[in-house]
Amino acid sequence: MPQHFAVIIAGGKGERFWPQSRERRPKHLLPIVGKKPMLARTLDRIRPVVPAKNTFVITSAAQEKAVRQVCPKLPGANIIAEPFGRDTAPAVALAAALVGARDPRGVFAMLPADHVIPDAKAYRRDLRAAFAAASAGPVMVTIGIKPTHPETGFGYIHMGGAWREFDGAKFARVKQFKEKPALDLARHYVASGEYAWNAGMFVWSVPVVQTAFEKHAPAYAAAFEPVRKALAKRKPVGVALKKIYPKLDRLSVDYALLEKADNVVVLPASFKWDDVGSWPAVQGHCALDADGNALRGDALVVQGRGNIVFSEGGHLTAVLGLDDVVVVHTKDATLVVPKSKAQEIKKVIAKIGALKNGKKWL
Amino acid sequence: MPQHFAVIIAGGKGERFWPQSRERRPKHLLPIVGKKPMLARTLDRIRPVVPAKNTFVITSAAQEKAVRQVCPKLPGANIIAEPFGRDTAPAVALAAALVGARDPRGVFAMLPADHVIPDAKAYRRDLRAAFAAASAGPVMVTIGIKPTHPETGFGYIHMGGAWREFDGAKFARVKQFKEKPALDLARHYVASGEYAWNAGMFVWSVPVVQTAFEKHAPAYAAAFEPVRKALAKRKPVGVALKKIYPKLDRLSVDYALLEKADNVVVLPASFKWDDVGSWPAVQGHCALDADGNALRGDALVVQGRGNIVFSEGGHLTAVLGLDDVVVVHTKDATLVVPKSKAQEIKKVIAKIGALKNGKKWL
């Protein structure tokens, strides 16, 4: 009987929640929603399905130290730092090598570290069903999210006919993976009822992933051979990774494998999900005052509605006469932006990066 | 020949420039415009007309220490703290007592500490002419400002016919002092050309002020007798003031004397003047970036015009996608307000004052 594993991808550049998030402290290391860092909440959520000894976290060198502090229950060897990010394809190849060294037939879930899933029980029910499906045959299982609006920031999964049922959960075949659509196309996707959001949640076995890499991205399959060898000798993989990563192109697992494979199936999620992709999305997870303001720390709004005002460290942040703005004060930096422009924080990041001595604020 | 004196009124509650201004550090102690505190600039401006030994500063107990630091060139005895503010009438009575003890026939200018007057030479020319006028006869001289817009936040002076000329400056009689008008009336005042703004700048002799108090506010004339006695014995006046002030009603010198007197004359100012009454007024005195933003400290605006962003202490304050807002970051408090609402800062002050432990931010 193959063992079950989980591999959490905890990377990211920490831009969208600047100034609270930073290069070394991105979203998954912050209590953006609730009181624990998102990564800690993710680990808590999967714990009843996958034990700590079978749970890996793949992060980046810049974030490794902070990640270790957030994951005290994981074996130290289960936290692996990529030298730098190269999108999700290398992380999946690395994950397959890590899991394969423990159990060559192991089945593992790849899961993002920074999503909000309020109903953990429904989530675990789906996750168990996905493990059952991925254990039953040579398929790549994805958990798709029912779209609530024509989001243009996500990829979509075009679902086909019914495939099989596991633990009462009905899986569908996948017609096609679709990249982030324009708004009109997104509207069509949502209206048709045939599409799910691709939330980056996959469950599959080591042999299935290995075969897929050999078939669709053979360079990747070969590139990670030194990692597999190091693991077979119970050696740390850091040296091998430092040699491999500079030679890799940036590549998403969606593009490398899923868009090309014909053995992908999808489980439409039974749980509510939010990737909390920017400051305005946080508001839906906060207690609000009578005027719909989300306040945290010493924050004050006079004559204003729908604002997000977060103020750290005993510093008072007061907003007078404004609606729907985000004001985030941290120890060394403050951002003021209307909610409608919060997606454009990268422009601020770019301008700060260009300042003399600006990097200290990133 | 009577000596000339200047008495600077440096009071205020520090509300309009919160969070930069505080109860103990109001506008006149801050470099709101330029690099020196407004009070220091005021002292520099009058220095060629009135020597330091003849210059007094009347402040409040809460601000006394900070005022002394800003006025190192004044004799210590020339800085007097009122126990608390009771508007301008008691300050004028106190000023007359202070000056009278040095020269019973002395002529003195009462001047606010926190106004901006870019052309100091023109200002001093007018001030010298006002001294000449106040020395020539029993008149109360006021320097009136030519209105640039129908401001409802100032009192107005209704000017009558020509009175006399001193040093080439033409003085007018005063028909009436007018309290802060409604907008329609303010428009009429400005359109008529017969009105000047009352900027609280007066020049008069000790006997003229003393006579005016005896005639129009005899209770005040009597109340300050213990101060005059202490000064005659070269004793500090603090003890006397602490006894007198709790018994005084709040009273402005405009209401107590000027609106009632028939010996007031006005010199229409030849200089430009700005009381810089709130954050938006500061912008007119700042270097602006290409988008009309006034930036001070580590302040950054992306996609925004006409903003005022001041950030102290190496803290980065970034504004994205907003126009015409004021963002002021200080060590322990930050304010975000549209310029159009900056007059309403008192509402923030009130809400902070009502917070548990809120007073530390005031």
Interface residues (C-beta under 8 A of the other chain):
Chain A: P19 L300 V302 Q303 S311 G314 H315 L316 T317 A318 V319 L320 G321 L322 V325 V327 H329 D332 A333 T334 L335 V336 V337 P338 S340 K341 E344 I345 K347 V348 K351 I352 L355 W361
Chain B: P19 L300 V302 Q303 S311 G314 H315 L316 T317 A318 V319 L320 G321 L322 V325 V327 H329 D332 A333 T334 L335 V336 V337 P338 S340 K341 E344 I345 K347 V348 K351 I352 L355 W361
